[in-house]
């Protein structure tokens, strides 16, 4: 049943995008507009209210973000139900295969056998000075002393957080208002796209090559005055590039005349085989580096550090004060112990070497089979395929899961799969067999017949 546009117009008290959205939210919450009700077209309701179609489109966008309305083909826009919590749809769809598949290449988790043990580090942290003090501490002295010498530029301010994506999310959330623009590399991490969709910003994609964001593409994006530029300087997921110093200098030259905040996502941190060429060495007052220690030192530490521009870090600290307030001193000093303990440092260095070897081995085997992956530094391989759906079905038939590349694009790009390499076998015969299956999945059916 279609909702009468005249009646609906009478329920809207304020003819603005916010007023229309608020009016419909009330009607849906009260049950006056029930799930399945078909809404008037954007143009019909705009005429009824005497506003532009873009005003109604903006209201519809807000309602879609909260999963209150949706489009159902010829039925048009329909009511779905009361507002719900936005879900990270791209991230939640990755890797729910239960025990049916034997090889999981969808989740880029660390190999638990390559993580440093936590026992001694936790014991050392449990006797830390100031333990259980209710003072809100942005970063413990021990942890700052451990990370500061490794930072690529002098940070104006520091903050310990519950993981790298929390850092990226809070920096974006405290920098951008709904409708603001944020420039990001493309393709990029699926979770970042979910975060930006939840915040309600306009995403401005920046094309990349083997050296990271292309200067001409960044220059084009800066014409729209984005409030932030978020990118991965090394260990890029999904493509595996690391930005060299010459490219970093070009990007800094373009960003220098702007007011755009630079957010560097160093997602694998100490596991990266490449040096970090940070824009913070040229623009320290506008750069914040987010470094995660989850994959290198343990996911259950739930720790990342942000360091850089004081204003941006302070905004994150203030927003966090409404909730968690500060990160556990026990966890912070546990990480500090691991970062300074020679035995733990050796284990992380060994993991870095092992991951690089596993990645290079599978890439080389695929290359000999005509599948060229590119990239040189990450815990994933970005594999071009003829058809994503067919490739995923082929892998699943052989007991292998993978992540479809379409989840990592803003605009539609060439079909790819993202394969996690951290847990790969190093047994030559098994790795060779795996490469055979991936190559079979990647190629056009019948491609090897001629």
VOGU-3710 file (C-alpha; in Angstrom, 3 decimals, decimal comma):
1> xxxxxxxxxx> 0,000/0,000/0,000  1,370/3,400/-1,002  1,434/6,159/1,595  -0,598/9,190/0,501  1,881/12,043/-0,182  -0,646/14,719/0,935  -1,174/12,966/4,271  2,552/12,413/4,744  3,254/16,068/3,959  0,860/17,091/6,738
11> xxxxxxxxxx> 2,830/14,997/9,270  6,091/16,856/8,559  6,414/19,887/10,833  9,572/21,333/9,286  10,156/21,216/5,488  13,907/20,502/5,736  15,896/17,310/5,291  16,235/16,961/9,051  12,546/17,773/9,577  11,397/15,184/7,030
21> xxxxxxxxxx> 13,694/12,536/8,485  12,584/13,304/12,044  8,907/13,214/11,073  9,217/9,808/9,424  11,285/8,423/12,300  8,468/9,339/14,714  5,829/7,765/12,460  7,824/4,551/12,072  8,608/4,308/15,791  4,930/4,817/16,676
31> xxxxxxxxxx> 3,893/2,108/14,225  1,838/4,549/12,123  4,075/3,685/9,177  4,461/-0,081/9,290  7,088/-2,299/7,605  6,234/-2,773/3,938  4,476/0,578/3,491  5,480/2,105/0,135  6,613/5,715/0,347  5,879/8,389/-2,279
41> xxxxxxxxxx> 8,560/9,121/-4,834  11,108/11,786/-4,005  9,617/14,170/-6,569  5,994/13,723/-5,427  6,797/14,372/-1,777  9,042/17,311/-2,724  6,152/18,910/-4,654  3,807/18,330/-1,734  6,181/20,055/0,711  7,352/22,752/-1,700
51> xxxxxxxxxx> 11,022/21,779/-1,373  13,677/20,575/-3,785  14,000/16,834/-4,547  17,520/16,957/-3,082  15,997/17,814/0,320  13,887/14,647/0,289  16,805/12,609/-1,083  18,951/13,761/1,847  16,228/12,740/4,324  15,888/9,354/2,604
61> xxxxxxxxxx> 19,673/8,908/2,864  19,559/9,451/6,614  16,732/6,923/7,006  18,598/4,367/4,882  21,693/4,775/7,046  19,625/3,639/10,044  18,054/0,788/8,021  14,568/2,285/8,407  13,748/2,383/4,692  15,039/0,510/1,669
71> xxxxxxxxxx> 14,536/0,155/-2,071  12,733/-2,926/-3,368  12,917/-2,803/-7,156  9,647/-1,813/-8,824  7,980/-1,336/-5,459  10,183/1,694/-4,900  11,125/2,867/-1,415  9,494/0,982/1,431  9,505/1,148/5,227  11,691/-1,529/6,857
81> xxxxxxxxxx> 11,004/-0,825/10,524  12,186/1,140/13,574  15,757/2,423/13,645  18,529/-0,031/14,318  22,238/0,178/14,978  24,209/0,592/11,727  26,111/-2,602/10,932  29,577/-2,832/9,356  28,102/-4,760/6,454  31,329/-5,328/4,501
91> xxxxxxxxxx> 33,254/-6,537/7,542  30,461/-8,716/8,951  30,113/-10,624/5,672  33,759/-11,730/5,665  34,547/-15,227/6,788  31,407/-16,764/8,368  32,010/-20,325/7,211  31,949/-22,245/10,486  33,886/-25,511/10,301  32,874/-26,361/6,743
101> xxxxxxxxxx> 36,016/-24,994/5,064  39,468/-26,331/5,841  41,606/-23,349/4,783  40,616/-19,844/5,892  42,122/-17,175/3,656  39,363/-14,643/4,406  40,469/-13,348/7,823  43,868/-11,644/8,013  44,560/-12,837/11,557  48,080/-13,417/12,870
111> xxxxxxxxxx> 49,513/-16,912/13,242  49,187/-17,547/16,971  52,370/-19,626/16,902  54,297/-16,494/15,884  53,044/-14,198/18,685  55,243/-13,440/21,721  54,080/-15,083/24,986  52,283/-12,757/27,380  52,961/-14,355/30,776  56,076/-12,472/31,847
121> xxxxxxxxxx> 54,809/-9,232/30,313  51,492/-9,413/32,176  53,279/-10,207/35,433  55,536/-7,199/35,007  52,564/-4,939/34,206  50,561/-6,165/37,218  52,997/-4,405/39,552  53,141/-1,158/37,598  53,239/2,107/39,498  49,865/3,854/39,699
131> xxxxxxxxxx> 47,845/0,695/39,131  44,109/1,162/39,874  44,526/4,901/40,208  41,393/6,562/38,828  43,449/9,238/37,096  42,774/9,196/33,374  46,116/8,531/31,739  46,387/9,028/27,966  49,465/6,801/27,741  51,597/5,300/30,498
141> xxxxxxxxxx> 55,157/6,592/30,880  56,563/3,106/30,184  54,616/2,720/26,957  55,446/6,195/25,704  59,133/5,570/26,427  58,891/2,341/24,401  57,118/3,755/21,335  58,471/7,287/21,071  61,903/6,274/19,706  60,178/4,285/16,940
151> xxxxxxxxxx> 57,880/7,146/15,834  58,830/8,591/12,425  58,272/12,219/13,497  58,025/14,180/16,771  54,433/13,731/17,946  52,777/16,690/19,676  50,389/14,419/21,582  49,884/10,710/22,380  46,964/8,435/23,160  46,604/4,668/23,715
161> xxxxxxxxxx> 43,423/3,172/22,223  41,641/-0,157/21,882  42,916/-1,043/18,398  43,850/0,554/15,109  40,355/0,847/13,702  39,154/2,561/16,860  41,854/5,147/16,266  40,889/5,654/12,632  37,183/5,784/13,467  37,540/8,329/16,263
171> xxxxxxxxxx> 39,862/10,550/14,244  37,383/10,596/11,354  34,392/10,997/13,667  35,897/13,965/15,505  37,160/15,654/12,351  34,194/15,319/9,979  30,556/16,308/10,238  27,900/14,380/8,289  28,168/15,506/4,677  31,844/16,481/4,923
181> xxxxxxxxxx> 34,289/14,870/2,524  37,093/12,479/3,422  39,631/11,379/0,814  40,768/7,755/0,937  42,940/5,532/-1,203  41,145/3,112/-3,521  40,878/0,227/-3,025  41,089/0,373/0,756  40,227/-1,580/3,885  36,607/-2,756/3,963
191> xxxxxxxxxx> 36,265/-1,718/7,609  37,269/1,846/6,759  34,460/2,035/4,195  32,009/0,768/6,831  33,258/3,393/9,291  32,887/6,264/6,835  29,410/5,087/5,828  28,382/4,996/9,502  29,722/8,511/10,122  27,790/9,798/7,105
201> xxxxxxxxxx> 30,614/11,457/5,185  31,106/11,721/1,452  33,988/9,499/0,382  36,394/10,881/-2,217  38,393/7,965/-3,682  42,057/8,424/-4,671  43,371/5,957/-7,255  46,564/4,049/-6,414  49,390/2,280/-8,183  52,217/0,065/-6,885
211> xxxxxxxxxx> 53,665/3,026/-4,945  50,411/4,032/-3,257  48,158/7,057/-3,860  48,778/8,598/-7,294  49,705/12,302/-6,960  47,443/13,421/-9,815  44,512/11,558/-8,241  45,185/13,119/-4,840  45,420/16,567/-6,447  42,009/16,016/-8,046
221> xxxxxxxxxx> 40,478/14,917/-4,736  41,862/17,957/-2,909  39,816/20,240/-5,177  36,753/19,129/-3,201  38,395/20,317/0,080  38,258/17,073/2,089  38,598/17,535/5,832  40,848/14,456/6,078  42,964/12,150/3,938  43,169/8,577/5,280
231> xxxxxxxxxx> 45,699/6,177/3,801  48,043/3,286/4,634  51,714/4,232/4,193  52,856/0,583/4,247  51,481/-2,924/4,707  48,485/-1,875/2,624  45,383/-4,012/2,760  44,299/-5,201/0,262  46,970/-4,346/-2,354  50,196/-4,809/-0,406
241> xxxxxxxxxx> 52,011/-1,644/-1,429  54,375/0,486/0,662  54,732/4,174/-0,164  58,379/5,007/-1,033  60,035/8,214/0,132  59,856/9,909/-3,293  56,076/9,337/-3,540  55,586/10,498/0,048  57,378/13,756/-0,793  55,074/14,310/-3,797
251> xxxxxxxxxx> 51,971/13,755/-1,676  53,274/16,112/1,017  53,844/18,856/-1,561  50,196/18,609/-2,651  48,812/18,515/0,897  50,996/21,340/2,259  48,791/24,284/1,082  45,594/22,665/2,435  44,067/22,299/5,898  43,324/18,592/5,362
261> xxxxxxxxxx> 44,124/16,349/8,344  46,375/13,431/7,373  45,579/10,098/9,048  48,179/7,382/8,512  46,940/3,860/9,271  49,944/1,643/10,091  47,852/-1,485/10,453  50,527/-4,190/10,748  53,184/-1,994/12,343  56,231/-4,001/13,367
271> xxxxxxxxxx> 55,351/-6,824/10,969  55,865/-4,621/7,943  58,900/-5,523/5,848  59,100/-1,976/4,456  60,289/1,224/6,153  57,626/3,807/7,005  57,776/6,946/4,846  55,501/9,192/6,890  53,962/12,467/5,770  54,466/13,513/9,377
281> xxxxxxxxxx> 58,153/14,105/8,659  57,082/16,964/6,359  53,737/18,023/7,889  53,907/17,047/11,593  51,338/19,631/12,714  48,676/18,080/10,435  49,504/14,368/10,642  48,374/11,657/13,055  49,899/8,181/12,820  47,749/5,267/14,015
291> xxxxxxxxxx> 49,881/2,209/14,787  48,244/-1,078/15,725  49,990/-3,781/17,761  47,224/-6,397/17,482  48,728/-8,472/14,690  52,320/-8,132/15,852  51,975/-8,596/19,620  48,521/-10,080/20,220  44,900/-9,338/19,253  43,750/-9,651/22,878
301> xxxxxxxxxx> 45,956/-6,754/23,918  43,496/-4,604/21,921  46,046/-1,820/21,645  46,981/0,893/19,210  48,786/4,180/19,679  47,965/7,445/17,964  50,600/10,132/17,943  50,815/13,409/16,091  48,874/16,657/15,701  47,798/17,844/19,154
311> xxxxxxxxxx> 44,355/19,216/18,209  43,278/16,010/16,458  44,511/13,734/19,265  42,860/15,942/21,887  39,485/15,722/20,119  39,719/11,934/20,287  40,651/12,050/23,979  37,647/14,268/24,753  35,186/12,027/22,879  36,596/8,954/24,612
321> xxxxxxxxxx> 36,086/10,593/27,997  32,325/10,093/27,584  32,864/6,335/27,690  35,960/4,248/28,354  38,026/7,256/29,406  41,391/5,530/29,247  43,005/2,270/28,208  43,964/-0,267/30,882  47,374/0,491/32,376  47,936/-3,248/32,684
331> xxxxxxxxxx> 47,534/-3,719/28,933  49,615/-0,636/28,150  52,523/-1,730/30,314  52,223/-5,295/29,026  52,835/-3,945/25,540  55,649/-1,731/26,847  57,372/-4,840/28,256  56,996/-6,716/24,957  58,368/-3,781/22,957  61,506/-3,564/25,088
341> xxxxxxxxxx> 62,109/-7,245/25,898  64,866/-8,696/23,648  63,274/-12,149/23,488  59,895/-10,712/22,439  61,580/-8,450/19,897  63,267/-11,501/18,357  59,943/-13,344/18,101  58,287/-10,416/16,322  61,262/-10,103/13,967  60,966/-13,816/13,207
351> xxxxxxxxxx> 57,245/-13,419/12,504  57,968/-10,532/10,127  60,403/-12,727/8,194  58,014/-15,704/8,164  55,077/-13,663/6,878  57,187/-12,076/4,146  58,401/-15,528/3,100  54,873/-16,984/3,020  53,563/-14,071/0,996  56,435/-14,186/-1,481
361> xxxxxxxxxx> 56,205/-17,976/-1,854  52,516/-17,992/-2,756  52,924/-14,942/-5,034  55,780/-16,659/-6,894  53,826/-19,889/-7,321  50,810/-17,980/-8,643  53,026/-16,004/-11,020  54,347/-19,221/-12,588  50,691/-20,128/-13,200  49,944/-16,840/-14,948
371> xxxxxxxxxx> 48,340/-15,052/-11,979  50,277/-11,886/-11,106  49,434/-10,319/-7,750  51,725/-7,285/-7,300  52,420/-5,572/-3,988  55,298/-6,351/-1,656  54,320/-5,654/1,948  51,250/-6,905/3,800  49,568/-9,935/5,330  47,361/-10,404/2,248
381> xxxxxxxxxx> 47,585/-11,020/-1,481  45,387/-9,087/-3,947  44,583/-11,622/-6,641  42,986/-10,589/-9,959  40,249/-12,983/-11,109  37,973/-13,296/-14,112  34,786/-13,405/-12,017  34,592/-12,950/-8,228  31,514/-15,087/-7,643  32,793/-17,976/-9,754
391> xxxxxxxxxx> 36,203/-17,772/-8,098  34,687/-17,886/-4,599  32,532/-20,887/-5,514  35,548/-22,712/-6,957  37,601/-22,088/-3,823  34,732/-23,098/-1,535  34,342/-26,344/-3,473  37,957/-27,088/-2,529  37,431/-26,140/1,131  38,985/-22,666/0,899
401> xxxxxxxxxx> 37,478/-19,334/1,980  38,505/-15,903/0,644  37,259/-12,316/0,716  35,706/-10,831/-2,449  37,556/-7,776/-3,696  34,356/-5,814/-4,391  34,121/-5,009/-0,677  37,284/-2,897/-0,884  36,182/-0,476/-3,621  34,165/2,726/-3,582
411> xxxxxxxxxx> 33,825/2,611/-7,347  33,614/-0,714/-9,129  37,094/-1,955/-9,987  38,509/-5,014/-11,691  37,413/-8,286/-9,993  39,815/-9,484/-7,297  40,013/-11,745/-4,277  41,837/-10,822/-1,085  43,726/-13,770/0,361  45,135/-13,736/3,907
421> xxxxxxxxxx> 48,619/-15,269/4,001  49,582/-15,191/7,700  48,449/-18,752/8,411  49,686/-20,346/5,193  51,405/-23,686/5,281  55,100/-23,678/4,458  55,072/-27,304/3,341  56,040/-27,113/-0,373  53,660/-29,779/-1,693  50,653/-28,334/0,152
431> xxxxxxxxxx> 51,471/-24,781/-0,934  51,866/-25,958/-4,529  48,457/-27,613/-4,396  46,916/-24,460/-2,945  48,411/-22,360/-5,750  46,887/-24,753/-8,310  43,402/-24,240/-6,851  43,742/-20,441/-6,603  44,976/-20,230/-10,205  42,051/-22,416/-11,308
441> xxxxxxxxxx> 39,639/-20,080/-9,514  41,252/-16,941/-10,907  41,266/-17,719/-14,601  38,553/-17,532/-17,222  36,986/-20,984/-17,732  38,785/-22,701/-20,594  41,632/-20,167/-20,606  44,313/-22,883/-20,637  42,803/-24,958/-23,419  44,536/-23,160/-26,281
//
